[in-house]
Amino acid sequence: MEKLLGYFWTKFSEVENRLGFQVNKNDNIDGRWLILGLLILYFGFLLAGSQFMPYSKFWAFLGVPSLQPSFIDLREVLAGFDCTRLGFDVFLHDPCAVAAGGNEFGGGNPNQQMPYPRAWWWFTFLGLSQTQTVGIGIFLSILFYALVLVFLGRISTIEGAFYSLFLCSPPIMLLVERGNADIILFILITGSVCLSRVFSWNLVRWISYPILFLTAALKLFTVFGFLLVLKERKNLFFLISAILIFAFVWYYYSIYEEVGMIQRYFSATHLREKHSFGYRVIFICLPKFFSNPALHSSLKNKILLAVWFPIVLSYFVLIAIGFKALIASLFSKIKQKASIFFIGQSKKELVGTSFDAFRIGAGIYLGSFVMGWNYDYKLCFWLLCLPVLFQWIKKGHWLAKASVFALFAVLFSLYVSIATLSTGGLDEFANWYLFGFFMIGLLASLQYWIKRAMNQIVSCLLY
């Protein structure tokens, strides 16, 4: 086994070196044109296909479990605005919801619940209605892609190809197709990051904190994006951390009953392991996969199972190589007098919007993963981390090899996750690797004053 891993390690190193060369290559063409072109092609095929069959069926053919009516998640939020204006507490009674059989005038099941915190209905004054769903959904989709292009800046063609595959993957398209609330949170967070890139004023730079707090009030999981505060100098770090923690604890306490009701709602009505990620998903998918009676009921399925095992073996070899790259890089730095957190980047390189975005994206993914399970469209926040991965590869950072495998794991997870149950949850092994990678990457991106304190602790433990 050691020789086998050694052979694959050598081949992987060759691939990494070639990829590193391609990423460092100066392109005359901005890779964002490739992203834009493939998105136009994707939606062009979707539009053309809808002339011959319902668009939801054509989208399902592309791996996106589409539902009708269009932008159904956004439609439910807008229905909440309608019912709030009619005098209902939509958190408990939402007869305007599509799921309740209602419309903007109500008329549906009065016991239908809206599984979002009441903070969403602070914005009822905007006058939005579910009759405007399609227009608002298209606007949010265009804004989503536009902000991504602005956030990425000029990129190489190979980066453009990678981001194109990312944005056209089933989970990201599921986010767009449903008009899910997470697309609004992504727009708010990425918009604040882009603003901090354009303006260097502290007032604009700090606006990201109230925006992050607003997103956490709307959906609690973005509280993990508060790790953005790790970018600050020591005094500001403690001040801003104290303010954010106090404000969120107070808010959470004030809506504690709502949180419990939302958790019970999803536990009772949703099959969360399908199209989901999190530490619990793999322990649900594997037993279901192997206990499925259909798996052994026919010769066809037995042949598929026989083919499945060598694929899984190859996949696990790649996973082992990835972990070897990650752990080997980690321990090689520990041997250097506990200097693990100082190697590879200067103080100047650790400051900037790319690292700000990385801390937000990594924090949200790590926190969401620990929560147990979340729908795959939350993986859109990976995009905030990817520019730093390409930067590490270009500059030969000590996490460069692990970053190459992380890029592979990202695409593998995005394209396999849509069939999580039928593949035995193979994507979840990639998600576990990415959990470890982002944990170590987040430590590597810490400010120097934090690293210095951590190095002192490691030195005391090892020497």
N, C-alpha and C positions, 0 to 999 in steps of 0.2 A: 504493500500500500504506500509505503514511504517513497519507493522508486516511482510509482505511478504519479503521486502528487508532485514529485520532483520534476518529472517529464512535463506534466501539464504546467507547472510553475514556469519552466523555461519557455514554453510556447506562449504562455500568457504574458511574460515579460517582453517577448518579441512584439506581440500585438500592442502592448502598452507603449512601447517605444515608437512604433509606427504611428499610433494614434497621437502620441505626444508631438511627433513631427508635424502631422497634419494640422493639429490644433494651433501650433505655433506658426504655421505657414501664413504669410501675409497675403490676404486675398484682395483683389481689386474690386470684388463684388461683395456688397453687404448681404450677409446671410439672411437678413430679415425679408429680402425680396423672395427668397425661397419659401419662407414661412407663409407670406402673403399669397404667393402663387398656389401653394398646396391647399390653403384654406379655401381659396376661391374655387379650386378644382373640386374639393370635397363637397362644398355646399352646392356647386353647380351640378354634380352628379345626383345629390339629394333632391334638388329641384327638378331635374330631368326625370328621375325615377318616380317622383310623385305624380307625374303625368300618367303613369301606367298602373300604379298601385298606391294604396294609402301610404303617406310618408312614414307613418309609424312602422309599417312592415318593412319598408326599404331601410329605415334606420336600424331596425332589429337585425337585418341582414349584415349590417356593418358592425354588429356587436353591441349596439346601444338598446337597452330594453325600454323603448319608447312607450309612452302612454298618451291617451287622448282624454280630454282636450289638450291642446298644446300648452306648454309652459305650466304644467299642472301645479307644481309647488308654488310658483309665483302667483298663480291664480287663487290659491287658497289664502295666501297672505293678503292679497287685495280684497278678497271676499271678507276678510276680517275687518278691513277698513269700512266696507259697506255696512256690516252688521253693527260695528261700533257706533256709526252715525245713526243707526236705527235704535240705539239705546241698549244693545246687548253687551254683556261681558263675554266676549268671544272666547276667553280662556275656558269658560264653562259651557257656554251656549253659542253655537255658531251656525244658525240655520241658513246662512248665505253660502256656505261652503259647497263646492261641487260634490265632495264626498257625502254631504248631507242631502243631496238632491235639490239644493236651493239655487238662488241667483242673487243679483244685487238687491232684490226686494225681500229677501228671506224666503220663507215658504218651505224650507227643508226641515230635516230632523232637528228639533231644538236642543237635543242632548249631544249633538256633535261638538267635540272639543277641538280647540286650536292648540297644538302642542308646541307653542312658542311662548316665551315669557311675555308678560303684559307690556314690557318696554317697547315692543313693536308698535303698540297702538298709541304711543306718544306722537307718532307721525300721521295720525288720521287727518290733521289739519291740512295736509298737502292736497286733499281732495281726490286722491287716487281711487279708482274703482276697478273691479274685475272686468268691466267692459273694455278697459284699456290694456288688457293683459298682453295681447299680441304685440302692440306697438312698444310697450315698456319692455317686454321680453327681448325684442329685436334690438332695442336701444342698449339694454344691459349687455347683450352679447357683443355688439360692436364695441362698446366701451371696454369690455373685458379684453378683447383682442388688441385694441388700440393701446391700452395701458401696458399690456405685455410687451408690445413692440417698443414702446418708449422705455420701459424698464430695462430691457435687454441692451439697448444701445446698439452700436455697430458690432457685428459678430462675423465670424468666418463662415464659409459655406458648410463645413462639416458641423459646426454648432447649429447653423440654420436647419440642417437636415435633422439633427437630434431634436431640436425644439419643435419642428414640424411634426415629427412622430409623437412627441409628447402631447401637443395640442390637439392632434387628431385621434388620440387614443380613446377607447370607449368610456373610461371614467370621466375624462374631461368633457367629452361630448355629452355624457349623461348630465353633467352639471349644467351645460348650456341648454340641452333639450328640456330639462325640467324647469329651468329658470329658478333653481334652488336658491334659498336664502344665502348659501355660502358664496355664491357669485357676488352678492352685494358686499359681503364681508371682505372678500378678496379685493374687490375694487377699492374699498375704503382704505385697506392696509397698503396695497400697492401704490395707490394714489398718494398717500402720505410719504411713502419712500421716495417716489419720483419728485415730489415737491422738495424734499430735503436735498435732492441732487441738484435741483435748479437753483435753490436759494441757500446761501450759507449762513443766513441769520439764525441765531439761536431760537428766536420766536417761532420760525417756521420749522426748525429742526425738532423742537419740543412738541409741536402740534401732533406728532405721531402718538404721544402718550394719551391725550384725551380721545383720539380716534380709536386707539387700542381699547381703552376703557369702554367706549361706546359699543364696539363690536362684542366685547365680553358681556355687556349688558344685554345685547340682542341674542347671542348664543354663547354660553359659558365657556366652551372649549377654547376660544381665542384668548382666554386669560393666560395661556402658556406663552403667548407672544410677548408678554411682559418681560421676557428674558432680554428684550431689546435694551433694558436698562443696564445690561452688562457692558455696554459701550462707554458708559460715563466714567468720569474721574471719581476718585474715592468719595469725596464729600457729597457730590451730586448723586452718586450711586445710592448712598444711604438715605439721602433726603427723598429722592424720587421713589425709591423702593418703599419707604415708610408710607408715603402718601398713597401710592397705588395699592399696597396691601391693606391699609386701613379702609380706603374707599371700597375695595372689592369685598372685603369681609363684611362691611356694613351693608352693601348691596345684597350679597348672598344671604345674609341673615334676614333681610327684609323680604326676600322672595323664597325663603326656605320651603314653604308649603308648595309653591309653584314647581320648584325643582323636583320634589317628590312625586307630584302628579304627572309631570312630564316623563319621568323615569318609568312610572307604572304604565303610562300610555304606550310607550315604545316596547316595553317588555311584553305587554299583553297582545299587541296587534301587529308586530313586525318580525319577520324572519331575518334577523340581523346578520347572520353569518353569510348570507348570499349577497354578493357585491359589496362586501365589507372588509375591513382590516382591523387589526388589534391583536393583543397578545392572546385573547381567548379563542379567536376564530379557528386557529389550527387544531385546537383540541376538540372542536366540534366537527370540523370538516373531515378529518382523517377517519374517525369512527363511522361517520355516515357513509363515507366513500366505500370502505371495506365491508360494511354491513348491508350495503345495497343489494337486495335479492336479484335485481336485474343484471348485476355485474357477472353473475355465474349462470345466468339462465339460458344463454345461447352460445353457440360456437363463435359468433361474431364478437360478443362481449369478452369471451375468454381470450380471443386473439388480441383484442384491444388491450386487455389487462397484461398480456404477455409482452406487448410492445411498450406498455407504460413503464415497466420496471427498468429496462435499459435506459430509457429517457430520464427517469428519475435518478438512476445511478450517475449518469453524466452530469445531471443538474447538481447533484450533491457534491460531485468532484469540483465543480465550479464554485459552489458555496464554500467548500473547504479551502480552495485557493484564495477566495476573497477574504475569509477569516484569517488565513495564514498571512496575507499581505498586511491586514490590519493589525494583528497581534505582533507580527515580526517588527513592524514599524514602531509600534508602541514600546516594546521591550528594548529595542535598540536604543531608544532615547533614555529609558530608565537607567541603562548601564552607563550613560554619560553623566554621571554625577547628578542624577535626578533632574536633568535639564530638559525633561520631556516637553514642557510647555513653552520653551523659548526657541526651539529649533525651527528654522524654515522661513521665518518672516520677521520683518522689522516692525518697530512701533508704527511707522507711517503706513505700512501696508495693512495693518490691522484696523485702520480707521477708514471709513468710507461707507457709501450706501450699499455696496455689495455685501459687506459684513453685517451691516444693520439688517438687511433683508434676510441674510443667512440665519442670524440669531432668531428672528421672528419665525421663519419657516421651520427651522429645526425644532424650536421650542413647541410650536403647534403640533408638529408630527409626533414628537416624543410624548407630549402630554396626551394626545388623542390615542396613541398606541397603548399607553398605560391604562387608559380608561376602559379598555377591554374590547370594544368594537365601535366602529363608526362607518358610515357609508363611504364608498371609495371616492366619491367626488371631493372629499376633503383632501385627497392627495394632490389637488391643484396647488396646495401650499408648498409642495416640493419645488415648484418652479422658482420660488424665492431663494432656494439654496443652490441651484444649479450653476449660476455664474461663478461662485466661489470654487466649486469643484473643477470647472474648466480652468480657472486661474491657478489652482494648485497643480493641475497637470502641466500647464504651460511652464510654470516656474520650477518644476522638479521638487515640489514640496515633499516632505517625508510621508505625506498621505497621498501622493500622486497615484501609486499603483492601486491603493484601496479606492481612490476616487474613480478610476477607470471601471473597476468592478461595480462600484455604486451606480454609475451611469447605466451599465448593463442591467443591474437589478431593478432600477427605476422602470426601464422600458419593459422588462420581463413582467414585472408586477402589474403594470398598467394594462398590458395586452392579455394576460392570463387571468387577471382578477375577475373578469366578467363571467368566467366559468369556474369559479372557486370550488363549488361542490363537486362538479364533474371531473375536476383534475386533482382531487384530493388535497386541495389547498396549497398547491405548489407555490403560488405567489406569496404565501405567507412566510415561507422560508426566506425569500428575498426581502420581505418586510422586516423580518427579524435581523437580517444582516444590516439593513439600512438603519434600524434602531441603534445597533451598536456603533455603526459608522457615524451617525449624526451626533451621538453622545460624545464620542471622542473628538469629532470635528468641532463641536461646540466648545469643548475644553481647549482645543488648539486655538480657537478664535478669541479667547478671553483677553481682556486688557492686561497690560504688563503688571500692574500693581496687584491684581488678583493672582496672576501666575506666580509672582514672586512669593506670595504667602503660601500658595499650594506647594511650591518647590521646597520651601522650608519645612512644611509638614512631611513631605515625602522623604526629605533628607533625614529628618528625625526618626522616621520609621525604618529606613534602610541602613543607616550608618550609625 
